[in-house]
């Protein structure tokens, strides 16, 4: 099969760390990239989960919490019993 060349741009620090790790695995960066490409083609998917950084979710969650806390402190939330709160949580978790 014919070989082709490919150029990948990345941060210099990331490249150095990747080079070092590949060397520890006993393979070249070229071999690691070929393993990755073959896995993507074989599985027809990226072979790992891609998701937002934790900080983004945590920040949004804290912002929502602060808004609700301020509403509660100002008496803007209805009084609810513990059973009603638990039912709200149950419904939220079940997606209904």
Steps between C-alpha positions, in 0.01 A plus 500: 500500500633846411621716787407869535625773726274698734570815701339556840525829690504493880637688797875450544456386862236245400727365224791462740283317754351280224848419361619402848197284574521323164867428568404349837251279313786392272347652187540805283247782474442382143405152625270645766321717242458200270353296785256783572400535131448124461281490815286790371453332161434156650249624762364783283522716812753683711626227739442710811228723640511868411327728750511849642756582762382456859560866576233611251232279654603587855495872427152487347376286787634741760343796316161324500539415869577864588191622312274250678659577837438874448138429405454291814655769719261758352195276551449455125479121510185318610510312829536129436495201727789255500276248322424756226869579459587131475226451240643790294843336515357160405316647200808693392715187510245295306491764227123563527 
